[in-house]
Amino acid sequence: MTGSNACPVAACAVLCLLFMQVIFAHTVYSALAGQVRIGVLLDLSGPLSQSGEAAYKSIQFAVEDINLLGGVGGRHIEITVFDTASDGKRMIEGATKLKDQGVVALIGPSAPQNCILLRKFAEKSRIPLVLISGTAPVLTFSGLKTKWIFSTTLNFSSELKALFSVFKRRGYQNLGVIVEAGEFYRELFLWIRGYAPEYGLKIGCAQGFNLNKEDVARKFAFIDRCDPDAALLWANSSAMPLVINSLHGADLPIGISHGLFDPSLLQAGNSTGSELIFVAVPSALAPEGLRRGLSFSARNFLNKWGSELDVLPFGARLYAAQAWDALHVVVMALKSTRGGVGSRKALRSVLEKGIKGYRGVVGKFYFDKRDHSRLDPSSLSVLRFFSGHWGLVH
């Protein structure tokens, strides 16, 4: 090759290299611009992995559907999941990584004990977080700072209102209350006492119980001596083995928290009794044959899961439903931001002002500036257990 030809050839090679670099950079940028990243923090290992895996599967189902319909403004949703393994420190490390990777929002956790820790992280980091665990309503005027936190959980505020509405229609007036002992349940009792007068109910007697059979039996006996028209029993699922016999032996109507809802256990333990037990649950998670007024989202959720959902414990099914709704709420808000994908600040603003009627699997949510978790009590189904069978309260 002569010197006169070398320069043009070399120049051509350089130009080709630069052109390829530009094409590569454009391809990478286009790929990134075509995705909306959402971070998910779940227990995919450890003692709560069943609930975490159920939540993750629901999110995958939801993302698949949303992307088939064009995603958000033509951009596909991409989920980045981090296994928290019920460990708070590990969860925060994962949340930090997800934030640094540019996710627009976080969903999680599946370990209720980590809710406060993750809430504090989200507030400090100014990133929207949609909770899928915990039962306390997310209120902006409460003691814990709440600006960036939202929730699609079945919260006790909506449960109580749904149950109290039934009690009022049935003419109950005097109410006995039994709650699992602990800090959270002291707070819950304040809510119960606050809501009761609104429904014409008076708290005649109240007791907290510890997780042992003797104390449970004593507290049920005390409530029975108070002779209320109905009782309210509130506890986590871990208390079910302890309270099951007392529930079957009760001779007054009892409203229970969804944490104690185990259709198979109650039916298996009762063959001749006539106890009357009430519980408020999402219609889509009621026993088959008792589901009413399902939204399109709820029907789609049930179709996606099929018979696989029925073999899961109620708690895992609820996590699946709450995670499904969390993903759809975030996407609903994203579609309302400028250009389809706005800043985290813009997303937070839309979540607070623009979610005015999302009908999901758990129920109908409508967030506002005071309540970032408002769930319409009338969108829940109140079931009753009587003479060994579950029925729907109309």
C-alpha positions as CSV (number, residue, x, y, z in Angstrom):
1,M,0.0,0.0,0.0
2,T,1.4,3.4,-1.0
3,G,1.6,6.4,1.4
4,S,-0.9,8.3,-0.7
5,N,-3.6,5.6,-0.1
6,A,-2.9,4.9,3.5
7,C,-4.4,8.1,4.9
8,P,-7.8,7.8,3.2
9,V,-8.0,4.1,4.3
10,A,-7.1,5.0,7.9
11,A,-9.5,7.9,7.9
12,C,-12.2,5.6,6.7
13,A,-11.5,3.1,9.4
14,V,-11.6,5.8,12.1
15,L,-14.9,7.1,10.7
16,C,-16.4,3.6,10.6
17,L,-15.3,3.0,14.2
18,L,-16.8,6.3,15.3
19,F,-20.0,5.5,13.4
20,M,-20.3,2.1,15.1
21,Q,-19.8,3.7,18.5
22,V,-22.5,6.2,17.8
23,I,-24.8,3.4,16.7
24,F,-24.0,1.4,19.8
25,A,-24.5,4.4,22.1
26,H,-27.8,5.2,20.4
27,T,-29.0,1.6,20.8
28,V,-28.1,1.5,24.5
29,Y,-29.8,4.9,25.0
30,S,-32.9,3.7,23.1
31,A,-33.1,0.5,25.2
32,L,-32.8,2.5,28.4
33,A,-35.3,5.1,27.2
34,G,-37.7,2.4,26.4
35,Q,-37.9,1.0,29.9
36,V,-39.5,2.2,33.1
37,R,-37.7,0.6,36.1
38,I,-39.5,-0.3,39.3
39,G,-37.7,-1.8,42.3
40,V,-39.2,-4.6,44.3
41,L,-38.1,-5.7,47.8
42,L,-39.4,-9.2,48.7
43,D,-38.5,-12.2,50.8
44,L,-37.7,-14.8,48.2
45,S,-35.8,-16.9,50.8
46,G,-36.2,-17.4,54.5
47,P,-39.3,-18.0,56.7
48,L,-41.6,-15.6,54.8
49,S,-40.6,-16.8,51.3
50,Q,-44.0,-18.2,50.4
51,S,-45.6,-14.8,50.7
52,G,-42.7,-13.1,48.9
53,E,-42.7,-15.6,46.1
54,A,-46.5,-15.2,45.7
55,A,-46.1,-11.4,45.6
56,Y,-43.3,-11.7,43.0
57,K,-45.3,-14.0,40.8
58,S,-48.3,-11.6,40.8
59,I,-46.0,-8.7,39.9
60,Q,-44.6,-10.7,37.0
61,F,-48.1,-11.5,35.8
62,A,-49.1,-7.9,35.9
63,V,-46.0,-6.7,34.1
64,E,-46.5,-9.2,31.4
65,D,-50.0,-7.9,30.7
66,I,-49.0,-4.2,30.9
67,N,-46.1,-4.6,28.5
68,L,-48.3,-6.6,26.0
69,L,-50.6,-3.5,26.0
70,G,-47.7,-1.2,25.3
71,G,-46.4,-0.5,28.7
72,V,-46.4,3.2,29.8
73,G,-46.4,5.6,26.9
74,G,-44.7,3.0,24.7
75,R,-42.1,2.2,27.3
76,H,-41.9,-1.3,28.8
77,I,-42.0,-1.8,32.6
78,E,-38.9,-3.5,33.9
79,I,-38.9,-5.0,37.4
80,T,-35.7,-5.3,39.4
81,V,-36.3,-7.6,42.4
82,F,-34.1,-7.8,45.5
83,D,-34.3,-10.7,47.9
84,T,-34.5,-9.2,51.4
85,A,-34.7,-12.6,53.3
86,S,-36.5,-10.9,56.2
87,D,-33.4,-9.1,57.1
88,G,-33.7,-5.3,57.7
89,K,-30.1,-4.4,57.1
90,R,-30.0,-6.4,53.9
91,M,-33.3,-4.8,52.8
92,I,-31.9,-1.3,53.2
93,E,-28.8,-2.3,51.2
94,G,-31.0,-3.6,48.5
95,A,-33.2,-0.5,48.5
96,T,-30.1,1.7,48.2
97,K,-28.9,-0.3,45.2
98,L,-32.3,0.0,43.5
99,K,-32.5,3.7,44.1
100,D,-29.0,4.2,42.7
101,Q,-29.9,2.2,39.7
102,G,-32.6,4.7,38.9
103,V,-35.8,2.9,39.7
104,V,-38.7,5.3,39.7
105,A,-40.5,3.7,42.7
106,L,-40.2,0.9,45.2
107,I,-42.7,-1.9,46.1
108,G,-42.5,-4.0,49.2
109,P,-41.6,-5.4,51.7
110,S,-43.1,-8.8,52.3
111,A,-41.9,-8.8,55.9
112,P,-44.3,-6.7,58.1
113,Q,-41.6,-6.1,60.7
114,N,-39.5,-4.2,58.1
115,C,-42.2,-1.7,57.1
116,I,-41.1,1.1,59.4
117,L,-37.5,0.7,58.4
118,L,-38.3,0.9,54.7
119,R,-40.7,3.8,55.2
120,K,-38.0,5.8,56.9
121,F,-35.6,5.0,54.0
122,A,-38.1,6.1,51.4
123,E,-38.9,9.3,53.1
124,K,-35.2,10.2,53.5
125,S,-34.4,9.1,49.9
126,R,-37.5,10.9,48.5
127,I,-38.6,7.9,46.5
128,P,-42.2,6.7,46.2
129,L,-42.8,3.5,48.1
130,V,-46.0,1.4,47.9
131,L,-46.3,-1.0,50.8
132,I,-47.7,-4.5,50.4
133,S,-47.5,-5.5,54.1
134,G,-48.7,-4.2,57.4
135,T,-52.3,-3.5,58.3
136,A,-52.1,0.1,59.7
137,P,-53.5,2.8,57.5
138,V,-50.9,5.2,56.0
139,L,-51.9,8.7,57.2
140,T,-50.1,11.9,56.5
141,F,-51.2,13.5,59.8
142,S,-49.9,10.6,62.0
143,G,-46.8,10.7,64.1
144,L,-44.6,8.9,61.5
145,K,-43.5,11.2,58.7
146,T,-45.5,10.3,55.6
147,K,-45.1,12.0,52.3
148,W,-43.6,9.4,50.0
149,I,-45.4,6.3,51.4
150,F,-48.5,4.7,50.0
151,S,-50.2,1.3,50.6
152,T,-52.4,-1.2,48.9
153,T,-52.8,-3.5,51.9
154,L,-56.0,-4.6,53.6
155,N,-55.8,-2.1,56.5
156,F,-57.6,-2.5,59.8
157,S,-59.4,0.9,59.3
158,S,-61.4,-0.5,56.4
159,E,-61.9,-3.9,58.0
160,L,-63.3,-2.3,61.2
161,K,-65.7,-0.1,59.2
162,A,-66.9,-3.1,57.1
163,L,-67.6,-5.2,60.2
164,F,-69.1,-2.4,62.2
165,S,-71.5,-1.7,59.4
166,V,-72.8,-5.3,59.7
167,F,-73.0,-5.0,63.5
168,K,-75.1,-1.8,63.1
169,R,-77.5,-3.4,60.6
170,R,-78.0,-6.4,63.0
171,G,-78.8,-4.1,65.9
172,Y,-75.7,-4.9,68.1
173,Q,-75.0,-2.2,70.6
174,N,-72.7,-3.5,73.3
175,L,-69.3,-4.7,72.1
176,G,-66.6,-6.8,73.8
177,V,-63.1,-6.5,72.5
178,I,-60.2,-9.0,72.7
179,V,-56.9,-8.0,71.1
180,E,-53.5,-9.6,71.0
181,A,-51.3,-7.8,73.5
182,G,-48.5,-5.5,72.3
183,E,-47.7,-2.0,71.3
184,F,-49.5,-2.2,68.0
185,Y,-52.7,-3.5,69.5
186,R,-52.8,-0.7,72.1
187,E,-52.9,1.6,69.1
188,L,-55.5,-0.5,67.4
189,F,-57.8,-0.4,70.5
190,L,-57.8,3.4,70.2
191,W,-59.0,3.1,66.6
192,I,-61.7,0.6,67.7
193,R,-62.9,3.0,70.5
194,G,-62.8,5.9,68.0
195,Y,-64.9,4.2,65.3
196,A,-67.4,2.4,67.6
197,P,-69.7,5.5,68.3
198,E,-70.0,6.2,64.6
199,Y,-71.8,2.9,64.2
200,G,-73.9,3.1,67.4
201,L,-71.6,0.7,69.3
202,K,-70.4,1.0,72.9
203,I,-67.3,-0.8,74.2
204,G,-68.6,-2.6,77.2
205,C,-65.3,-4.4,78.1
206,A,-61.9,-5.0,76.5
207,Q,-59.0,-7.3,77.2
208,G,-55.6,-8.0,75.7
209,F,-54.3,-11.6,75.6
210,N,-50.9,-13.2,75.5
211,L,-50.1,-16.0,73.2
212,N,-50.8,-19.0,75.5
213,K,-53.9,-21.1,75.8
214,E,-54.6,-20.3,79.5
215,D,-54.6,-16.6,79.0
216,V,-56.8,-16.8,75.9
217,A,-59.3,-19.0,77.8
218,R,-59.4,-16.5,80.7
219,K,-59.9,-13.5,78.4
220,F,-62.8,-15.2,76.5
221,A,-64.4,-16.1,79.8
222,F,-64.1,-12.5,81.0
223,I,-65.7,-11.1,77.8
224,D,-68.5,-13.7,78.1
225,R,-69.3,-12.5,81.7
226,C,-69.7,-9.0,80.3
227,D,-72.5,-10.3,78.2
228,P,-72.0,-8.1,75.1
229,D,-74.2,-8.3,72.0
230,A,-71.1,-9.2,70.0
231,A,-67.4,-9.4,70.3
232,L,-64.4,-8.4,68.3
233,L,-61.3,-10.6,68.2
234,W,-58.1,-9.1,66.6
235,A,-54.8,-10.9,66.3
236,N,-52.2,-12.1,63.8
237,S,-52.3,-15.5,62.1
238,S,-49.9,-16.9,64.7
239,A,-52.6,-16.8,67.3
240,M,-55.1,-18.9,65.3
241,P,-54.1,-22.3,66.8
242,L,-54.6,-20.8,70.3
243,V,-58.0,-19.1,69.6
244,I,-59.6,-21.8,67.4
245,N,-61.2,-23.7,70.3
246,S,-62.4,-20.6,72.0
247,L,-64.0,-19.4,68.7
248,H,-65.9,-22.7,68.4
249,G,-67.0,-22.5,72.0
250,A,-68.3,-19.0,71.8
251,D,-72.0,-18.4,72.2
252,L,-72.1,-14.8,70.9
253,P,-71.3,-13.3,67.4
254,I,-67.6,-12.5,66.9
255,G,-65.9,-10.4,64.3
256,I,-62.4,-11.5,63.6
257,S,-59.4,-9.9,61.8
258,H,-58.4,-11.2,58.4
259,G,-55.2,-12.6,60.0
260,L,-57.4,-15.2,61.7
261,F,-59.3,-16.1,58.5
262,D,-58.6,-19.7,57.7
263,P,-61.7,-21.3,56.0
264,S,-60.4,-24.9,56.0
265,L,-59.3,-24.8,59.7
266,L,-62.6,-23.4,60.9
267,Q,-64.7,-25.9,58.9
268,A,-62.5,-28.8,59.9
269,G,-62.9,-27.9,63.6
270,N,-66.6,-27.6,63.6
271,S,-69.3,-30.2,62.7
272,T,-72.2,-29.5,65.1
273,G,-71.8,-26.0,66.5
274,S,-73.8,-22.9,65.5
275,E,-71.3,-20.2,66.3
276,L,-71.5,-16.9,64.3
277,I,-68.2,-15.5,63.1
278,F,-67.8,-12.5,60.8
279,V,-64.7,-11.5,58.7
280,A,-64.1,-8.8,56.1
281,V,-62.0,-9.8,53.1
282,P,-61.4,-8.9,49.5
283,S,-64.2,-10.4,47.4
284,A,-61.7,-12.0,45.0
285,L,-60.2,-14.0,48.0
286,A,-63.4,-15.2,49.4
287,P,-64.2,-18.9,49.0
288,E,-65.3,-19.8,45.5
289,G,-69.0,-19.3,45.1
290,L,-69.0,-16.3,47.5
291,R,-67.2,-13.8,45.3
292,R,-69.3,-10.9,44.2
293,G,-68.9,-7.7,42.1
294,L,-65.3,-8.5,40.9
295,S,-63.5,-5.8,39.0
296,F,-61.9,-6.4,35.7
297,S,-58.5,-6.4,37.5
298,A,-59.6,-8.9,40.0
299,R,-61.0,-11.3,37.4
300,N,-57.8,-11.0,35.4
301,F,-55.8,-11.7,38.6
302,L,-57.8,-14.9,39.2
303,N,-57.5,-16.0,35.6
304,K,-53.7,-15.5,35.7
305,W,-53.3,-17.6,38.8
306,G,-55.9,-20.2,38.1
307,S,-56.1,-23.2,40.5
308,E,-52.6,-22.5,41.8
309,L,-53.9,-19.7,43.9
310,D,-56.3,-22.0,45.8
311,V,-53.6,-24.1,47.3
312,L,-51.9,-21.2,48.9
313,P,-52.7,-20.1,52.5
314,F,-54.9,-17.1,52.8
315,G,-52.0,-14.9,53.9
316,A,-49.9,-15.7,50.8
317,R,-52.9,-15.1,48.6
318,L,-53.4,-11.7,50.2
319,Y,-49.8,-10.8,49.5
320,A,-50.2,-11.8,45.9
321,A,-53.3,-9.5,45.7
322,Q,-51.6,-6.6,47.4
323,A,-48.5,-6.8,45.2
324,W,-50.7,-7.0,42.0
325,D,-52.5,-3.8,43.1
326,A,-49.3,-2.0,44.1
327,L,-47.8,-2.5,40.6
328,H,-51.0,-1.4,38.9
329,V,-51.3,1.7,41.1
330,V,-47.8,2.7,40.2
331,V,-48.4,2.2,36.5
332,M,-51.7,4.0,36.7
333,A,-49.9,7.0,38.2
334,L,-47.0,6.8,35.7
335,K,-49.4,7.1,32.9
336,S,-50.7,10.3,34.3
337,T,-47.3,11.9,34.6
338,R,-45.9,14.2,31.9
339,G,-44.8,12.2,28.9
340,G,-45.8,9.0,30.5
341,V,-42.6,8.9,32.7
342,G,-42.0,11.7,35.0
343,S,-39.7,12.3,38.0
344,R,-40.1,10.6,41.3
345,K,-41.5,13.8,42.6
346,A,-44.1,14.0,39.9
347,L,-45.0,10.3,40.5
348,R,-45.5,11.0,44.2
349,S,-47.8,13.9,43.4
350,V,-49.9,11.9,41.1
351,L,-50.2,9.0,43.5
352,E,-51.5,11.4,46.1
353,K,-53.8,13.4,43.9
354,G,-54.6,11.1,41.0
355,I,-55.6,7.7,42.4
356,K,-59.3,8.4,42.8
357,G,-60.8,5.1,42.0
358,Y,-58.5,2.2,41.3
359,R,-60.6,-1.0,41.5
360,G,-58.2,-3.8,42.2
361,V,-58.1,-7.2,43.8
362,V,-58.0,-6.0,47.4
363,G,-60.8,-3.4,46.7
364,K,-61.3,0.1,45.6
365,F,-58.5,2.6,46.5
366,Y,-58.8,6.3,46.4
367,F,-55.7,8.1,47.9
368,D,-55.7,11.7,49.0
369,K,-53.5,14.2,50.9
370,R,-54.6,12.9,54.3
371,D,-54.8,9.1,53.6
372,H,-52.3,7.4,51.4
373,S,-54.0,4.0,51.8
374,R,-57.8,4.7,51.7
375,L,-59.6,1.5,50.9
376,D,-63.4,1.7,50.4
377,P,-64.9,-0.6,53.1
378,S,-67.9,-1.3,51.0
379,S,-65.6,-2.9,48.4
380,L,-64.8,-5.6,50.8
381,S,-67.0,-8.7,51.3
382,V,-68.1,-9.6,54.9
383,L,-68.4,-13.3,55.3
384,R,-70.1,-15.2,58.1
385,F,-69.4,-18.6,59.4
386,F,-72.5,-20.4,60.7
387,S,-73.2,-24.1,61.5
388,G,-69.9,-25.2,59.8
389,H,-70.3,-23.2,56.6
390,W,-69.2,-19.9,55.1
391,G,-71.8,-17.6,53.6
392,L,-71.9,-14.0,52.2
393,V,-73.5,-11.2,54.3
394,H,-75.6,-9.1,51.9
